[in-house]
């Protein structure tokens, strides 16, 4: 069976398929750890038709407007219009929100749009689904006092409104049995989480790439296997910026347009493998490794030269014996366990940026340059699958361990310590280096409506504090470790379906402490106010997030 995929940027549709597995409606053999998931892996052909027939949040298609599709030769030839999909975002004080493809860090309003066509001819598939982004890109209160050193991560994409089109979720693909060969620009996500994964996620625009792997699990006597090899080209943001810091916290200059690296690419390669043991239905375990070019560009190098390196010993200098210029690597292991009887999934992932020098180094310093995440989700039926509670908890930790302060002879011991980006955005977790995320949600679903609450807590780049890159925090009473840049907020969310339109809106009230690690601009430390800390640059703000999908 040759079927389509659902973009990993389309959070509503992707979540519908994931729910279906928790209900026990689609096979456990599909791990959902290599996405987008090919529908042949879960025994269906049209993902959107499946959702409208089996998921209460998608049911009730308006039959007065039949689907825009046509098929011939018993479905071997097929063409259909993809849903119109859009995201809207408003950030009142500063940027908040990640894992949203080509959308950028932005203050003010931002709009994303995606549409296109899907076609299939025998074993060949093609999808043309370009993306468009417009961001107001308003200036913040003042520029930050220090910016990320390790890579191409502008905090603001220039000083003018931002508008850009991308190839988006487009591809051409051939499928032969359980294998597929693909070229495209669609976003790829590797790992167990529904949104934030450490090494390959949907935070940045999709890069032009070629991939080879499984379209569905390969069954053996000991279980099933999935895998993918990916080679592509990482682009620069097109913007430059002053890193800083200046002594005692003066603001840095504006981000500026930099054309020097326009058109230059950095090569990237990655490999992922997932195993589903026969004796533990619902359990998926896997590993990821990525190698990419950083620093000065060697234009004679290409992605295919990295493929043998993916399978080399990751310890020691032998891991880099292939290189002709500056290279870097990351690796991760993960698991996901689905229990459809109790409608629960749990997941976890552990990654490292630097390779261990040897086994002793790995066992004595496992926290060196590490990042990790874990989470769970449970559906609690009230009336079958038409009325239920949906509860989720998710924790992501990218802040460096104590190694950051004690192990300096081999560089900066942090997760995401180099240029791991495409068009200026992190390929993995959108919170980026030095940051942590805690998220909890509780939603109530009844038929075509969904509403509830979400709690978010984000610590922004704590590594700046603990590595002493904030010199303005040196006060007369010592270094002020209380000036951590923290956002936390509570959101109210509502989702509903009207005819062929599905939309959701999330309104968030957010409290920010010590924005960009700043003190309050006019109020200093005063023992009559507090004997513990000077007042930080604290703000209350409103953020709004919305998604809309119209089924054609």
C-alpha positions as CSV (number, residue, x, y, z in Angstrom):
1,X,0.0,0.0,0.0
2,X,1.3,3.4,-0.9
3,X,-0.1,6.2,1.3
4,X,0.5,9.8,2.2
5,X,2.1,11.4,5.3
6,X,1.0,14.2,7.6
7,X,3.4,17.1,8.0
8,X,5.0,17.3,11.5
9,X,4.2,21.0,11.4
10,X,0.5,20.2,11.3
11,X,0.1,19.7,15.0
12,X,-3.7,19.0,15.0
13,X,-3.6,16.2,12.4
14,X,-0.4,14.6,13.8
15,X,-2.0,14.6,17.3
16,X,-5.1,12.9,15.9
17,X,-3.0,9.9,14.7
18,X,-1.1,9.7,17.9
19,X,-4.4,9.6,19.9
20,X,-5.6,6.8,17.6
21,X,-2.7,4.6,18.7
22,X,-3.4,5.4,22.4
23,X,-7.0,4.2,21.8
24,X,-5.7,1.0,20.3
25,X,-7.1,1.8,16.8
26,X,-3.8,1.5,14.9
27,X,-0.9,-0.9,15.2
28,X,1.6,-0.7,18.0
29,X,4.4,-1.8,15.6
30,X,4.6,1.8,14.3
31,X,6.8,3.7,16.8
32,X,5.9,7.3,15.8
33,X,9.6,8.0,16.4
34,X,10.5,8.6,12.8
35,X,8.1,11.2,11.5
36,X,6.3,12.1,9.3
37,X,4.8,8.7,9.7
38,X,3.9,7.0,6.4
39,X,0.3,5.9,6.5
40,X,1.2,2.5,5.1
41,X,3.0,1.9,8.4
42,X,-0.4,2.2,10.3
43,X,-2.5,0.3,7.8
44,X,-4.4,3.2,6.2
45,X,-4.1,5.1,2.9
46,X,-5.6,8.6,3.5
47,X,-4.8,10.0,6.9
48,X,-7.3,12.9,6.7
49,X,-10.1,10.6,5.7
50,X,-9.2,8.2,8.5
51,X,-9.4,11.1,11.1
52,X,-12.8,12.3,9.8
53,X,-14.2,8.8,10.2
54,X,-12.6,7.8,13.5
55,X,-11.7,10.8,15.6
56,X,-14.4,12.8,17.3
57,X,-12.5,16.1,16.9
58,X,-12.4,15.6,13.1
59,X,-15.7,14.0,12.5
60,X,-18.7,15.5,10.6
61,X,-17.2,16.5,7.3
62,X,-19.5,18.8,5.3
63,X,-20.7,16.6,2.5
64,X,-22.0,19.5,0.4
65,X,-18.3,20.1,-0.4
66,X,-16.9,16.8,-1.5
67,X,-13.1,16.2,-1.2
68,X,-11.0,17.7,-3.9
69,X,-9.5,14.4,-5.1
70,X,-9.5,12.0,-8.0
71,X,-8.2,8.5,-8.4
72,X,-7.9,6.0,-11.3
73,X,-6.8,2.4,-11.7
74,X,-8.1,1.2,-8.4
75,X,-6.3,4.0,-6.5
76,X,-2.9,3.4,-8.1
77,X,-3.1,6.8,-9.6
78,X,-4.4,9.5,-7.3
79,X,-4.3,13.3,-6.9
80,X,-5.8,15.4,-4.0
81,X,-5.7,18.8,-2.5
82,X,-4.1,19.0,0.9
83,X,-5.8,20.9,3.7
84,X,-5.3,24.6,4.1
85,X,-3.3,25.0,7.3
86,X,-2.4,28.2,9.1
87,X,-0.9,29.3,12.4
88,X,-1.2,32.7,14.0
89,X,0.8,34.0,16.9
90,X,1.0,37.1,19.0
91,X,3.7,37.8,21.6
92,X,3.0,40.8,23.7
93,X,6.4,41.5,25.2
94,X,9.0,39.2,23.8
95,X,9.3,36.0,21.8
96,X,7.7,32.8,23.2
97,X,6.9,29.6,21.3
98,X,8.9,27.0,19.4
99,X,8.6,23.8,17.3
100,X,6.7,25.7,14.6
101,X,8.8,25.2,11.5
102,X,9.7,28.3,9.6
103,X,8.1,30.7,12.1
104,X,10.8,32.9,13.7
105,X,11.5,34.4,17.1
106,X,9.2,37.4,17.0
107,X,7.6,40.1,19.1
108,X,4.1,41.1,17.8
109,X,2.0,39.3,15.3
110,X,3.1,36.4,13.0
111,X,1.3,34.3,10.4
112,X,2.2,31.0,8.8
113,X,0.4,29.4,5.9
114,X,0.7,26.1,4.1
115,X,-1.3,24.5,1.2
116,X,-0.6,22.2,-1.7
117,X,-1.3,19.1,-3.7
118,X,-0.5,15.4,-3.3
119,X,-0.2,12.9,-6.2
120,X,0.6,9.2,-6.4
121,X,1.4,7.2,-9.5
122,X,1.9,3.5,-8.7
123,X,4.9,3.4,-6.3
124,X,5.8,7.1,-6.8
125,X,4.5,9.9,-4.7
126,X,4.9,13.7,-4.9
127,X,3.7,16.6,-2.8
128,X,4.0,20.3,-3.5
129,X,3.2,22.1,-0.3
130,X,5.1,25.5,0.0
131,X,5.0,27.6,3.2
132,X,4.8,31.3,3.7
133,X,5.7,33.3,6.8
134,X,5.0,36.9,7.8
135,X,6.2,38.4,11.1
136,X,5.7,41.9,12.5
137,X,9.2,41.6,14.1
138,X,8.7,44.5,16.4
139,X,11.6,45.8,18.5
140,X,11.8,44.6,22.1
141,X,12.2,47.0,25.1
142,X,16.0,47.1,24.5
143,X,18.5,44.7,23.0
144,X,20.0,41.9,25.1
145,X,23.3,42.3,27.0
146,X,24.7,39.1,25.6
147,X,23.9,36.7,22.8
148,X,24.5,33.0,22.1
149,X,28.1,32.5,21.0
150,X,28.0,29.0,19.7
151,X,26.3,29.1,16.3
152,X,23.9,31.1,14.0
153,X,21.0,31.9,16.3
154,X,19.8,35.5,15.9
155,X,17.4,36.6,18.6
156,X,15.7,38.9,16.1
157,X,15.6,38.4,12.3
158,X,16.6,41.9,11.3
159,X,14.9,45.2,12.2
160,X,12.2,45.2,9.6
161,X,9.0,43.1,9.2
162,X,10.0,39.6,8.1
163,X,8.4,37.8,5.1
164,X,9.7,34.6,3.4
165,X,8.5,31.6,1.4
166,X,9.9,28.1,1.7
167,X,9.7,24.9,-0.3
168,X,7.9,23.7,2.8
169,X,6.4,20.2,3.2
170,X,7.2,19.2,-0.4
171,X,8.8,15.9,-1.6
172,X,9.1,13.3,-4.3
173,X,9.3,9.7,-3.2
174,X,9.5,6.1,-4.4
175,X,8.3,3.2,-2.2
176,X,9.3,-0.4,-2.8
177,X,7.9,-2.8,-0.2
178,X,9.0,-1.6,3.2
179,X,11.6,0.8,1.9
180,X,11.3,4.4,0.6
181,X,13.6,6.8,-1.2
182,X,12.9,10.5,-0.8
183,X,14.0,13.9,-1.9
184,X,12.3,17.0,-0.5
185,X,12.3,19.9,1.9
186,X,9.7,18.6,4.4
187,X,10.4,18.7,8.1
188,X,11.7,15.5,9.7
189,X,11.4,14.6,13.4
190,X,13.3,11.8,15.1
191,X,12.6,10.8,18.7
192,X,9.8,9.8,21.0
193,X,8.1,13.1,21.9
194,X,5.1,14.5,20.0
195,X,6.7,17.9,19.7
196,X,10.1,18.6,21.3
197,X,12.9,16.2,20.3
198,X,16.6,16.8,21.0
199,X,18.4,16.1,17.7
200,X,15.9,16.4,14.9
201,X,12.6,18.2,15.4
202,X,10.2,20.6,13.7
203,X,11.6,23.8,15.2
204,X,13.4,25.1,12.0
205,X,12.4,25.2,8.4
206,X,12.9,21.9,6.6
207,X,16.2,21.6,4.8
208,X,16.7,20.3,1.3
209,X,17.6,16.6,1.8
210,X,17.7,13.1,0.5
211,X,16.7,10.3,2.7
212,X,16.4,6.5,2.5
213,X,14.7,4.3,5.0
214,X,11.6,2.2,6.0
215,X,8.1,3.3,5.0
216,X,6.7,0.8,7.5
217,X,8.2,-1.5,10.2
218,X,10.2,-4.5,8.9
219,X,8.9,-7.6,10.9
220,X,11.4,-10.3,12.0
221,X,11.3,-13.1,14.5
222,X,12.6,-10.9,17.3
223,X,10.4,-7.9,16.6
224,X,10.2,-5.1,14.1
225,X,12.7,-2.5,12.9
226,X,12.5,1.0,11.5
227,X,15.3,3.3,10.2
228,X,16.3,6.3,8.1
229,X,19.4,7.8,6.8
230,X,19.3,11.5,6.0
231,X,21.7,13.9,4.2
232,X,21.0,17.5,3.6
233,X,22.2,21.1,3.5
234,X,21.9,23.5,6.4
235,X,21.4,27.2,5.4
236,X,22.5,30.3,7.3
237,X,20.0,32.8,8.7
238,X,21.3,35.7,6.6
239,X,21.7,37.9,9.7
240,X,24.7,38.9,11.9
241,X,24.9,40.2,15.4
242,X,27.2,41.4,18.1
243,X,27.8,38.7,20.7
244,X,29.0,40.7,23.8
245,X,28.8,41.1,26.6
246,X,29.8,44.6,27.3
247,X,31.1,45.4,30.8
248,X,28.3,46.0,33.3
249,X,25.5,45.2,31.0
250,X,25.2,47.8,28.3
251,X,22.8,46.7,25.5
252,X,24.2,45.2,22.3
253,X,23.7,46.7,18.9
254,X,20.8,45.6,16.6
255,X,20.9,42.4,14.6
256,X,21.8,43.3,11.0
257,X,21.4,41.8,7.5
258,X,24.6,39.9,6.5
259,X,24.7,38.8,2.9
260,X,28.3,37.3,3.1
261,X,27.0,33.8,3.7
262,X,23.9,33.9,1.4
263,X,23.9,30.8,-0.7
264,X,26.5,29.0,1.4
265,X,25.5,25.6,2.8
266,X,26.8,23.4,5.5
267,X,26.5,19.6,5.0
268,X,24.5,17.5,7.4
269,X,23.9,13.8,7.8
270,X,22.0,11.7,10.3
271,X,20.9,8.2,11.0
272,X,18.1,6.8,13.3
273,X,17.2,3.2,14.1
274,X,14.2,2.0,16.1
275,X,13.5,-1.5,17.5
276,X,10.2,-2.8,18.7
277,X,10.8,-6.0,20.7
278,X,8.5,-8.9,20.0
279,X,8.1,-9.6,23.7
280,X,7.1,-6.1,24.7
281,X,4.3,-4.9,22.4
282,X,4.2,-1.1,22.5
283,X,7.8,-0.6,23.5
284,X,10.1,1.2,21.0
285,X,13.8,1.8,21.7
286,X,16.1,3.7,19.4
287,X,19.3,5.6,18.7
288,X,20.2,8.7,16.7
289,X,23.5,10.1,15.5
290,X,24.1,13.2,13.5
291,X,27.3,14.7,12.0
292,X,27.5,18.1,10.4
293,X,29.9,20.7,9.1
294,X,30.6,23.8,11.2
295,X,32.9,26.8,11.1
296,X,34.7,27.6,7.9
297,X,33.0,26.1,4.8
298,X,34.8,23.5,2.7
299,X,32.9,23.7,-0.6
300,X,34.5,20.6,-1.9
301,X,32.8,18.5,0.8
302,X,29.4,17.0,0.3
303,X,26.8,15.2,2.5
304,X,27.5,11.7,1.1
305,X,31.0,11.8,2.4
306,X,29.6,11.8,5.9
307,X,27.6,8.5,5.5
308,X,30.5,6.2,6.4
309,X,31.3,8.4,9.5
310,X,27.8,7.7,10.9
311,X,28.8,4.1,11.5
312,X,32.2,4.7,12.9
313,X,33.2,4.4,16.6
314,X,31.9,7.6,18.2
315,X,34.6,7.6,20.9
316,X,37.9,9.5,20.5
317,X,39.5,11.0,17.5
318,X,38.7,8.1,15.3
319,X,35.2,9.5,15.0
320,X,36.7,12.5,13.1
321,X,39.3,10.7,10.9
322,X,37.1,11.3,7.8
323,X,36.9,15.1,8.1
324,X,38.5,17.7,5.8
325,X,37.3,20.7,7.9
326,X,35.6,21.5,11.2
327,X,32.9,19.0,12.0
328,X,30.7,18.1,15.0
329,X,28.5,15.3,16.1
330,X,25.7,14.5,18.5
331,X,24.0,11.3,19.5
332,X,21.0,10.2,21.5
333,X,19.1,7.2,22.8
334,X,15.4,7.1,23.5
335,X,12.4,5.0,24.2
336,X,8.6,5.2,23.9
337,X,6.1,2.9,25.5
338,X,2.5,2.8,24.5
339,X,-0.1,1.0,26.6
340,X,-3.4,1.1,24.7
341,X,-5.3,-0.8,27.4
342,X,-4.8,2.1,29.8
343,X,-4.5,4.7,27.0
344,X,-1.1,5.8,28.2
345,X,2.3,6.6,26.6
346,X,5.5,7.4,28.3
347,X,8.8,8.5,26.6
348,X,12.3,9.6,27.4
349,X,15.4,10.7,25.5
350,X,19.1,11.2,26.5
351,X,21.6,12.9,24.2
352,X,25.2,14.1,24.3
353,X,26.9,16.7,22.2
354,X,30.5,15.8,22.7
355,X,31.8,12.3,22.1
356,X,33.2,10.5,25.1
357,X,37.0,10.0,24.8
358,X,36.6,6.4,25.9
359,X,34.5,4.1,28.1
360,X,36.0,5.5,31.3
361,X,35.2,9.0,30.3
362,X,31.6,8.0,29.5
363,X,31.1,6.3,32.9
364,X,32.8,8.9,35.0
365,X,31.3,11.9,33.4
366,X,28.0,10.9,31.9
367,X,26.6,14.4,32.4
368,X,29.2,16.0,30.1
369,X,27.4,18.0,27.4
370,X,24.2,16.1,28.0
371,X,20.5,17.0,27.4
372,X,17.5,14.9,28.2
373,X,13.7,14.9,28.2
374,X,10.9,12.7,29.5
375,X,7.1,12.8,29.5
376,X,3.8,11.0,29.6
377,X,0.3,11.3,28.3
378,X,-3.0,9.6,29.4
379,X,-6.4,9.6,27.9
380,X,-9.1,9.1,30.5
381,X,-12.4,7.9,29.0
382,X,-15.7,9.3,30.3
383,X,-17.9,8.1,27.5
384,X,-15.8,6.0,25.2
385,X,-13.7,7.9,22.7
386,X,-16.3,10.7,22.3
387,X,-15.9,12.2,25.8
388,X,-12.6,12.0,27.7
389,X,-9.8,13.9,29.5
390,X,-6.4,14.3,27.9
391,X,-3.5,14.8,30.4
392,X,0.1,15.4,29.5
393,X,3.4,16.2,31.4
394,X,6.6,17.0,29.6
395,X,10.1,18.0,30.9
396,X,13.1,19.0,28.7
397,X,16.5,19.8,30.2
398,X,19.2,21.4,28.0
399,X,20.9,23.3,30.8
400,X,24.5,22.1,31.3
401,X,25.5,19.8,34.2
402,X,28.3,20.7,36.7
403,X,30.8,19.7,34.0
404,X,30.3,23.3,32.6
405,X,32.1,24.7,35.6
406,X,34.8,22.1,36.2
407,X,35.7,20.7,32.7
408,X,37.0,23.5,30.6
409,X,40.2,22.0,29.0
410,X,38.2,20.6,26.1
411,X,35.8,23.4,25.3
412,X,32.4,24.5,26.3
413,X,30.7,21.5,27.9
414,X,27.1,22.2,26.9
415,X,24.4,20.7,24.8
416,X,24.1,22.4,21.4
417,X,27.6,23.8,21.7
418,X,27.9,24.7,18.0
419,X,26.2,25.7,14.8
420,X,23.3,23.2,14.9
421,X,20.8,25.2,13.0
422,X,19.0,25.8,9.7
423,X,18.0,29.3,8.7
424,X,19.1,30.5,12.1
425,X,16.9,28.1,14.2
426,X,17.8,25.1,16.2
427,X,17.3,21.7,14.5
428,X,16.3,20.1,17.8
429,X,14.6,21.6,20.9
430,X,13.5,25.2,20.2
431,X,14.3,26.4,23.7
432,X,18.0,26.0,22.7
433,X,21.2,25.7,24.6
434,X,21.2,26.2,28.4
435,X,17.4,26.2,28.6
436,X,14.8,24.0,30.4
437,X,11.1,23.5,29.8
438,X,8.3,22.1,31.9
439,X,4.8,21.8,30.4
440,X,1.6,20.3,31.8
441,X,-1.8,20.2,30.1
442,X,-5.3,19.0,31.0
443,X,-7.9,19.1,28.3
444,X,-11.5,18.0,28.2
445,X,-12.8,16.6,24.9
446,X,-16.4,16.1,24.0
447,X,-17.4,15.2,20.5
448,X,-16.0,18.1,18.3
449,X,-14.9,20.4,21.1
450,X,-11.8,20.5,23.2
451,X,-10.9,22.9,25.9
452,X,-8.7,23.1,29.0
453,X,-5.6,24.5,30.6
454,X,-1.8,24.5,29.9
455,X,1.0,25.4,32.2
456,X,4.4,26.4,30.8
457,X,7.7,27.1,32.7
458,X,10.9,28.0,30.7
459,X,14.3,28.8,32.0
460,X,16.2,30.6,29.3
461,X,19.9,29.8,28.9
462,X,21.0,29.3,32.5
463,X,24.4,28.5,31.2
464,X,25.0,32.2,30.8
465,X,24.7,32.6,34.6
466,X,26.8,29.6,35.6
467,X,29.6,30.2,33.1
468,X,30.0,33.8,34.2
469,X,29.0,35.5,30.9
470,X,26.8,38.0,32.7
471,X,29.4,40.5,34.2
472,X,26.8,43.1,35.1
473,X,25.5,40.6,37.8
474,X,28.7,41.2,39.8
475,X,27.4,43.4,42.6
476,X,29.0,44.8,45.8
477,X,27.7,41.7,47.7
478,X,28.8,39.1,45.1
479,X,27.6,37.5,41.9
480,X,23.8,37.6,41.7
481,X,22.6,34.1,40.7
482,X,19.0,35.2,41.3
483,X,18.8,36.9,37.9
484,X,17.7,33.9,36.0
485,X,15.6,34.6,32.9
486,X,12.3,32.8,33.6
487,X,9.0,32.7,31.8
488,X,6.0,31.0,33.3
489,X,2.4,31.2,32.3
490,X,-1.1,29.6,32.3
491,X,-3.1,29.2,29.1
492,X,-6.7,28.6,28.3
493,X,-7.3,26.6,25.1
494,X,-10.4,26.0,23.0
495,X,-10.7,23.9,19.9
496,X,-13.8,23.2,17.8
497,X,-14.8,21.9,14.3
498,X,-17.3,23.7,12.1
499,X,-18.0,21.9,8.9
500,X,-14.7,21.4,7.2
501,X,-12.9,24.0,9.4
502,X,-11.0,23.0,12.6
503,X,-9.5,25.7,14.7
504,X,-8.0,26.1,18.1
505,X,-7.0,29.2,20.2
506,X,-4.8,29.3,23.2
507,X,-4.6,32.5,25.3
508,X,-1.6,32.7,27.7
509,X,-1.0,35.1,30.6
510,X,2.8,35.1,31.2
511,X,4.9,36.3,34.0
512,X,8.6,37.0,33.1
513,X,11.3,37.3,35.7
514,X,14.6,39.0,34.9
515,X,14.1,39.4,31.2
516,X,17.4,38.7,29.4
517,X,18.9,38.5,32.9
518,X,18.4,42.3,33.4
519,X,17.9,44.1,36.6
520,X,15.0,46.6,36.9
521,X,16.0,49.6,34.8
522,X,15.3,52.2,37.5
523,X,15.1,50.4,40.9
524,X,18.3,49.0,42.4
525,X,18.8,46.8,45.5
526,X,17.1,48.3,48.5
527,X,17.1,46.5,52.0
528,X,13.7,48.1,52.6
529,X,12.3,46.1,49.6
530,X,14.3,42.9,49.9
531,X,17.4,41.6,51.6
532,X,17.6,38.7,49.2
533,X,17.7,40.2,45.7
534,X,17.5,43.4,43.7
535,X,14.4,43.8,41.7
536,X,14.7,42.2,38.2
537,X,13.2,43.4,34.9
538,X,9.9,41.6,35.5
539,X,6.9,41.9,33.2
540,X,3.4,40.6,32.7
541,X,2.4,40.0,29.1
542,X,-0.2,38.4,26.9
543,X,0.6,35.7,24.2
544,X,-2.0,34.2,21.8
545,X,-1.5,31.1,19.7
546,X,-4.0,29.8,17.1
547,X,-4.1,27.1,14.4
548,X,-6.7,26.6,11.7
549,X,-7.1,23.7,9.2
550,X,-9.6,23.6,6.4
551,X,-10.2,20.2,4.8
552,X,-10.5,20.4,1.0
